[in-house]
Amino acid sequence: MIYFFLLVTMRLMGKKQLGELQPFEFAITLIAADLACIPMSDTSVPILYGLVPILTLFVIHLVLTKLIKHSIKFRRVINGKPIVVIDSTGINYKTISELDMTINDLLESLRGAGYFSPSQVHYAIVETNGDLTVLPKSIYTPLTSKDLGLEVPQQASVPYMIICEGKLLSQNMQLAGISSETVRKILDKYDLKQKKVLLLTVTDNGELFLQPISKPAVLTSLNEVNNG
């Protein structure tokens, strides 16, 4: 009961509780986990001793979230504010000292962002959740199709997952406009049964990715399948 109650509560707290946390969210998560352990580790403790405090934390989280949303000053007090650690003059030693960061910490974060030297960076900012956001110097900025003057014929689309671990996802089929007959054609073309498919996805422009469990992946399209 505590596990499922905690699971539902964390889901209601939003996506941030499952990913990168602000300081107050991290504190609430730690306390909730500790409270859940009390009745789970000692059967003599009533289960309400775990559920009621977790529910209380959920209410506190909602109140804090509303206050943070509507008050910039309160938001800065609770979450802090982004801090520039590298600017046009180089590394700001004062700010990294205030953050209790070392040069090694900074260099590690830079490498995580894809840059191996501060000389490649124009600005670097430590966000309120601890992430490092990097604005590289112009010569180190990755080229885009716009920079090269290329025209991209069609915007990339998010693929729909049609088969996942042998299971057909009918709702995604409707969103992608794929019929059961088309799926059967794809499987027949590559001599596969549905339960032997690890993953099958399709994009809006008809590109297919087919990954059998025990065979190499196949990149194809609906046109190839229909014409084949």
N, C-alpha and C positions, 0 to 999 in steps of 0.2 A: 504493500500500500504506500509506504513512504517513497519507494523508488518511483512509482508511477505518478504520485502526487508531485514529487520534485521535478520529474520530467515535464509534466504539464505546466508547472509553475515557471520553469526556465524557458519553455516555449512561449509562454505569454509575456515574458519579459522582453522578448524580441530577439532579432538575429544577433545583436551585439553580444548577448550573453553566450552565444555559441561560437563567437569568433574573437575579435580583438576588443578588449574591454577598456572602458574609462576607469579611473581609479575607484570611484564609488561603486561601480558595477562589479569590479574585481573583488572589493571588500565584501559586498553582499553575497557573491558567489561562494567565497571561502567560508563565510559564516553559515550559509545554508547547507553546505556540504558537511560541516562539523555538526550542525544540529541534527541532520538526518542520521548521523552515525550513532547518536546517543541511544535512541530506542532500538536501533538495529543490533547494537552490540550487547545490550543488556535487556533481556526479555522481561525483567521486573519493572522496567520503566514503561508507563502507559504510552501507547502510540500517539496520543494527542500531544504529548510533550515534544514530539517532533513535528507534528503537522501544524499546530498553532503558531509556533515561532516562525516556521517557513512562510506561512500565510501572512504573518505580520511583516516579514521582510519584503514580501511581494507588494504589500500596501505601501511600505516605506519607499520602495523602488519607484512605484507609480507616482507618489507625491514628489520625490526628488526629480523625476523625469519631467513632470509638468512644470516645476519651478525652473529647471534648467532651460526648458524650451521657451519660457516667457520672460526670463530675466537674464540678460547678458552678464550683469555683475555677479549674480549668483552662480552662473555657469563658470565664470573665471575662478571663483572661490573654490568650487567643487572639483572642476576638471583641470584647472590651470589654463595656460594658453600656449600656443606654439612658440618655440624658441629657436632663433636663428643661431646655428653653431658654426656655419661657414658662410662668409659673405665675400664681397669683392676684395677685401683686404687679406683674406685667408681664414685660418681657424681662429675662432674667438675663444681664447682660453678661459676668459672669465665666465662665459655662459656654460661651457662644458663642466667647469668646476662647480657652478651652481647646481647642475644636474647630477653631480657626483659621477660623471663619466670620465673615463680615462681615454687617452689617445688610442689605445688598443680597441676600446669599445667603439669609438667613432670610426676607426678604420674597418672594423668588422661590419658595422652597419653599412658603410659605404660599399664594401664588397658585396653585401647582400642586395644592394640596389644596382649592382652591376658596374661599379666604378672602383678601380684599384688604387687610385691616387687622388688626394685632395686637389691636385693641379687640374684635374678634369672637371671640377665642380665649380659652378658660379655661386650657387646658394644651396645650403642644406639646412633643413628645418626639422627639429624634433617635434612631432605632433603630440597632442595631449594623451594619446593612447600609447606613446612610446615609440611609434614608428618613425623612421627617418625618411623624409621626402627630399628628393634631390632634383635640382635644376642644373643640368650639365651645361658646360660652356658650348658655344655654337659649334665648334669644330668636333665636339664629341657627341652631338645630338644625332640620333639615328635618322637616316633619310626616310622620307615618306614618298608616296607616289606623287603627291602634290609638288614636292621639291624637285622631282625628276621631270615634272611636266607630263606625267602619264595619266591617261584617263582610265579609271577603273570601270569596267563595263557593268558591274552589278555589285550592290552592297552584299557583303557576306551575311549569312543568316545562321541563326542558332539551330543546330540539328535536332530533330525530334527522335527520341529513342523509341523504336518500334518493337524490338525484341531485347529483353535484358535477362541474361542467364536462363534462356530457354522459355521465358514467359512472354506472351504477347500482350502489349499494352494498348488496349482498344481505344482508350481515350486519346492517346497520342496519335493513333491512326486517323482518328477523325480530324484532329487539328492539322495533321499533315496532308489530309486528303488522300490517304492510302487505303485501298480496299483489301479485303482478305484474299481476293484473287491475285492481286499484285504481289502480295507477300508470298503467296504460294508459288508464283512464277519465279520470284527471286530465289527461293529455296530450291525449286526444281532445276533451275539453270545451273546451280552449283552443287546439285546432288546432296542436299542437306535436309535433315529433319529439324523441326523447330527446337527440339530439346538439345540439339547439338550446336546451337548458335549461342555464343557468348554475348554478342552485341550486334544489333542492326540499327543504324540511324539513317535518316534522310533529311536533306535540307529543302528549303523552299524552292530552290532551283533544280531539284531532282538529283543531287549528288548522294550516292549511297556509300556507306561504310559497313562492310560485313566482316565480322570477326568470328569464325568458327572456333569451337573449343580446342580442336586438335589439328587445325589446318592454318596456313598463313592467311592474313587479312586480305580482303579484296576491296579495291576502290573502283567503283563503277557508277553508273547512272541509271535512272529509270528508262531513259531512251534506249540505252544499250540492252537493257533487260527486255523491253517491249519489242525491240527490233531483232533481238537474238532468237 
